[in-house]
């Protein structure tokens, strides 16, 4: 199961990602980050937002996103974290008895913003 399959599965995350235009761009992000095949719509969105013509077929090691308030980033971060925690096998990289940890760090208020007036 890919992250896009999990995102669309009614038994998993589909209710959190309605099939609206506002979520269409977000469906392109996991496809790009995980190096998954893209639909024509996803490729068009990828080109528009990255300036690149051809999506990579390899998973990204890191992704940086600039997203405004209420842009959906927390929901996507939760999707990716739960997908990675539940649908990936980390036994080959963990020592016997070792437990993997997947931290998610986010600010919940303005940090470092000062009024100079």
N, C-alpha and C positions, 0 to 999 in steps of 0.2 A: 504494500500500500504506500503510495506517495503522499506527500504533504497535501497536494492538491486533491487527491482522493479523499483524504481525511477531512479536508475543508468542505467538500461537497457532500459528504455522507450524512444523511439525516439522523443516523444513530450516533454520530459523533459531533461535528461542529457546524453543520449546514445552517442550523437556526441562528447561529451567531454571525453568519455571512450571507445575508439575503442576496438573491440574484439581481441586484440593482447596479446601475451604472457606476455609482460611487464605489462599489466594491470591485468593479472590473479591473481597475488599476492594481488593486491589492492582490488580485489573483495572479497578476504578472510577476509580482515580486518573488513569491516562493518558487515559481517556475524558474525564474532567472537565478535565484540564489542556490537552488538545489540542482541546477543544470538539467532541468526536465524539458521534454519537448513542449513547444508552445503552440497555441492556436494562432491563427492569423491575427485575431484581435490582440492577443497577448504580445505577439511580435511587434505590432504597430505601437502599442503602449511602451514596450521596451525601447524601441527606437526613439520615440518621442521624448522619453524621460532620461535616456542615457546618452543620446547622440551617437550610439553605436549601431551599425547595420546588422550585425550577426550576433545573436545571443551565444554565449558560451555553452558548451555541453558538459562542462565540469562544474561540480559544486564549488561555491565560493567559500573561502576560509573566513571571510570577514565582509560585512556590509555596513555602510554608513548611510543613514537616511536623514533628510531634513524634512520634518513633518510638523505642521502647526498643531495647536491645541485642538483636541477633538477630531484629529485626523485619522484615527483608527490604529495608531501604532501600538497601543497597549494590547488591543485585541489580537493583532498579528503576532506580537512578541509572545503572548500567551499560547497562541496556536503553535508556533514554531517550537517553543519550549516543551509543551506537552507532547507534541509529535516526536521530538528528539528523545524525550525521556521514556515514552511508551512504545515507540515503534522502531527503535534502533537497538542493536545488540552491542553492548560495550565490553562484553566479556573478554574479547581478544586484547583489549588495551588496559584492562583493570587487573590488578593483582588479586589472587584468591582472597575473598573476604572483603576486598576494598569496595566501598560504595561510591558511586559517581554522584557528583553534585552539579546542578545546573542553575547557577545564580542568574537572577534577573534584577538589574539595578535601574531604578528610575527616580527622578526627582518629583516630589509632589507639590513643590512651590518654587517661587523664584529664588534662585541661588546666585549669589555674586552680583546681583543687580542693585546698584546704589543710585539714589537720587542725588545728583550733583547740583540741584537748584538751590 
